[in-house]
Amino acid sequence: MYMPPPHLYSFRRCPYAMRARLGLLFAGLQVELREVVLKDKPAQMLVISPKGTVPVLELIANEGTGSIVIEQSREIVEWALRQHDPQGLLSVDPVRANVLIDQNDQQFKYWLDRYKYADRYPELPQLEYRKQGEVFLQFLEGLLAEGEYLLGSKVSMADIGIMPFVRQFVHVDQEVFYGLPYPHLQRWLRHWLGHPLFQQAMVKFKPWQEGDEPVLFPQDSL
Ligand SMILES: N[C@@H](CCC(=O)N[C@@H](CS)C(=O)NCC(=O)O)C(=O)O
C-alpha cells in the first residue's frame, strides 16, 4: 500500500528541529519538509499543532484513518528510530540517554538561552551565564574522556539529542569555546560538524507555502 511521506514542519536553525532531522536521517526515512518562518507560522501547522513550536511531524492518514501528529522533538526521534534503526541508537542505554537529554533540555538550555541572549537578561553578566552552562559541558567532557560518544563506543540518542545545543552554545563565541579545557568535547563536536548526516540535516530550504511542490528531505533517499 502506498504511504505518503510524513510532513515535517521544521526550522533549519532550531536545535530541537535539528535533533528531529538527525533522528529521521539516522533512521533512513524520507519526509516532506516544510520550512517554517517562526514569525509567520503556516496555518496548516497551527491547525494540527496549536502550541506552535517546531518540529512537528504529521503522519498522513491512510483511507479513513486520521493523521497522527508528533509534536515533541524527542518523540519524533524515537518514532523514527522505532521504524528503522540500522546503527542501533535506541539500544545504547536508553535510560541514561534520556536522563542526559532531560538535563540538556531542562537545565543546560536555560543557561544557553541566557548566554546567547545575554542582552535580554541583564541581571547577570554574560560570563556568569557561560559558566553556568559549562557545568553541563564539564559533565559531558568527563563522559567523552571515557569513550568516543557520550555513552561509550557507539552513537546513541544522547549524541544526536544534545549535539545541536552544544553547537549553539559554541557558536556564541567559538574562540572562547575552543580555548576552554574541553579537548574531548571539542573533538566530539568537530566529529559531528563534519558528519555527513549532520551536513545533510543542515541543507537549506526556502520557506514553505501552501500549494508549493513537495520538497523531500533528504533530497535523495538514503
Ligand atoms: N519541547 C519542544 C520545544 C520546541 C521549541 O521550543 N522550538 C522552538 C524553536 S527552536 C519554537 O518553535 N519556538 C516557537 C517560536 O519561537 O515561536 C520540542 O522538543 O520539540
Ligand as a Chemical Component Dictionary entry (heavy atoms), coordinates in Angstrom:
data_LIG
# 
_chem_comp.id                   LIG 
_chem_comp.type                 NON-POLYMER 
_chem_comp.pdbx_formal_charge   0 
_chem_comp.three_letter_code    LIG 
# 
loop_
_chem_comp_atom.comp_id 
_chem_comp_atom.atom_id 
_chem_comp_atom.alt_atom_id 
_chem_comp_atom.type_symbol 
_chem_comp_atom.charge 
_chem_comp_atom.model_Cartn_x 
_chem_comp_atom.model_Cartn_y 
_chem_comp_atom.model_Cartn_z 
_chem_comp_atom.pdbx_ordinal 
LIG N1  N1  N 0 9.758  20.803 23.573 1  
LIG C1  C1  C 0 9.770  21.179 22.175 2  
LIG C2  C2  C 0 10.463 22.519 22.028 3  
LIG C3  C3  C 0 10.471 23.049 20.603 4  
LIG C4  C4  C 0 10.807 24.544 20.538 5  
LIG O1  O1  O 0 10.796 25.228 21.563 6  
LIG N2  N2  N 0 11.056 25.032 19.323 7  
LIG C5  C5  C 0 11.224 26.487 19.152 8  
LIG C6  C6  C 0 12.228 26.824 18.070 9  
LIG S1  S1  S 0 13.873 26.277 18.469 10 
LIG C7  C7  C 0 9.919  27.082 18.670 11 
LIG O2  O2  O 0 9.285  26.541 17.794 12 
LIG N3  N3  N 0 9.512  28.220 19.279 13 
LIG C8  C8  C 0 8.307  28.876 18.885 14 
LIG C9  C9  C 0 8.525  30.293 18.459 15 
LIG O3  O3  O 0 9.667  30.761 18.520 16 
LIG O4  O4  O 0 7.557  30.907 18.024 17 
LIG C10 C10 C 0 10.427 20.066 21.362 18 
LIG O5  O5  O 0 11.275 19.344 21.917 19 
LIG O6  O6  O 0 10.078 19.869 20.189 20 
# 
loop_
_chem_comp_bond.comp_id 
_chem_comp_bond.atom_id_1 
_chem_comp_bond.atom_id_2 
_chem_comp_bond.value_order 
_chem_comp_bond.pdbx_ordinal 
LIG N1  C1  SING 1  
LIG C1  C2  SING 2  
LIG C1  C10 SING 3  
LIG C2  C3  SING 4  
LIG C3  C4  SING 5  
LIG C4  O1  DOUB 6  
LIG C4  N2  SING 7  
LIG N2  C5  SING 8  
LIG C5  C6  SING 9  
LIG C5  C7  SING 10 
LIG C6  S1  SING 11 
LIG C7  O2  DOUB 12 
LIG C7  N3  SING 13 
LIG N3  C8  SING 14 
LIG C8  C9  SING 15 
LIG C9  O3  DOUB 16 
LIG C9  O4  SING 17 
LIG C10 O5  DOUB 18 
LIG C10 O6  SING 19 
# 
